[in-house]
Amino acid sequence: MSHGRLNAQQRTALQPYVQGKCIYDLGAGDLALAHQLASMDAEHVIAVDKEYPYWVRSRSSRVEKRQCRYEQVLGESVSTLFISWPANWVDVPLLVLTVSAETIIYLGNNLDGTACGFKEFFEHLLFRELLVHEPDHLNTLLVCGKYRTPAREPTWEERAAIHQETILKFADYPRI
């Protein structure tokens, strides 16, 4: 079962970045989010996970299930990455894939004592345009595009991930 859930507002905000694209869903788990991406008119979703339970099946011809590790995807032309609840340890192949991708879509939560992803991943995102920022008490959606310098100010989600020694609370999320 995947941790991530997209709320209606997040789905609407994400649609333009998914429609007509080939999306690599890294850590696809039970394929729930891969199928949501397909339902948002993604051209193709490559659902990558190192292991799938026997019962996980693709319900869409647009979702290709690949049982492999991220390093086996290196070298492929990956333009859009979807990463939901990444691991907390430094995952070098994941970081390499994020460097070459045009668009990175992140869904996760680093607030209220929860942690997903690793510091270097979020530091990398700070050097990309922030196209979408949709916080939610369960999951924050970030869509990052082209590289930019200098680094932008981190969102509350990114700040919580980079400074995991300090617990930031969703209730304290700065409202724009």
N, C-alpha and C positions, 0 to 999 in steps of 0.2 A: 504494500500500500504506500503510495507516495505521500509525503508530508504536505506538499504544496497544493493549494487550492486557489484558483483565480476567482475573485468576486466579479460581479457584473461590470463594475466600473473599470477594473483591470482588463477584462476581456475586451471592452470597447477601446481602451487606450492601446492595447496590444495589436489589435486587428490590422492596422496599416503596416506594421513591421513584420507581419506573418504572411499576409495575403500574397499569393503568387511566388513565395520564396521556398527554397529548399532549406529546411531547418534541421540542424543536428541537435537532438535532445539527448544531452549527456547525463547519464544516470537515470535512465527512463523508468526504471522500476516496473510498476504494474501497467504502464502505458497509458494511464488515465490522462496525463497532461499531453502526451503525444497525440492522442485522439482529439483532445480539445484543440490543439494546434491545427490538426487536419480539418476540424469542423469550422475553423476560422479561415478556411480556403488556402492553407499552405499548399503549395504545389506538391511537396513531398516532405515527409518527416522521417529522418533516419534516427531511430530510437536505439541508442547505444547503452548497454549495461553489461557489466562483467558476468552477471548471472541472472537468469530469469526463472521464477518458479514454473513448474510444469504446466500450470493452468493459465499462464499469461499467453494470450493469443491476440493477434492484430485483427481488429474488426473493420479496418479500412484498407483499401488498396493503396492509399497514399501514405500508410505507415509501414515502414520497413524495419523489422526488428533485427538488430545485430547484437549477437552475444560476443562481446570482445572488450578489451581494455582500451582506454583512450589513446595509448601510444600506437595502437593499430590503426587509428584514424589519421595520425600525423602524415602529412604529405598529400592528403586529399584537399581539394579546393573547398574549404569551409567558409561560407560567407556569413551565415547566421547561426549563432550558438544559443541554445536555450539550456540554462543551467538552473535546476531547482534543488535547493537544499544541498549544496556541495559539501564534501567532506571537510573536516576541520584541520586536517594536516596538509602540509605543502604537497600539492599534487603537480609535479613538474610538467607532465604531458598536458594537463588541463591548462596550465599557465601558458604553455607554448601555443596551444590551440587558440587561446584568447588573444594572443598577440597578432595572429594572422587573420582573425575573423573581422569582417566589416562591422557587424552588429552583434552585441552581446546582450542577451536577455537573461536577467537574474530574477529568481523568485525564492525568497527565503525569509528568515527572521533571526536577527541577532539581538533582539530586545528582551527585556524582562528575564534575563538570565539564560536565554536560549542562545545557541551559537551554531552557525553553519557557515562554512567557507573559511578561508585562511587569509591572514593579513595581507600577504603579497597580492592575492587576487583583487582585493578591494583597493589596494594602493594603485594597482594597474588601472582600475576603472576610473580613478580620479584624473587620468590623463586622456579621457574620452569625453566627448559631448554627452551630456545627460539629456536624452530625448524624452523619456517618460520617467516619472517618479510618482508611483501610486502606493502610499503606505496603507497598511491595514493591520489590525491587531494580530492577525494570524500570519500574514505574509506581506512582505513589501515587494513590489514589482519595480525593477529598474531596467530601462532599456538604454544602452550606451552605444553611441555611434563612432564617428571619426575621431582620430587622435587630435589632441589640442595641447598647447602649452601656453601658459603655465598650467599646473594642476588646478582643477576647480575645487571649490569648497566641498567637503564631503556631506552627503545627506546624513540624517540621524542614523539610518541603517548602516551606512558605510563607517561612520564614526564609531558605532558600537562594535563593529567587526575589527576595526583597526586597533581599538583600545579595549580589548576583551577583559582586561583586568578591572575595568569599571563597568558596572551594570547600568545601562541606560534603559529607561522605562518607556513603553509606548505612550503612557499617559502624559509624559513630558515632551512628546514629539513636537518640535516647533511647527506651528501652523503658519502656512504662507498666506 
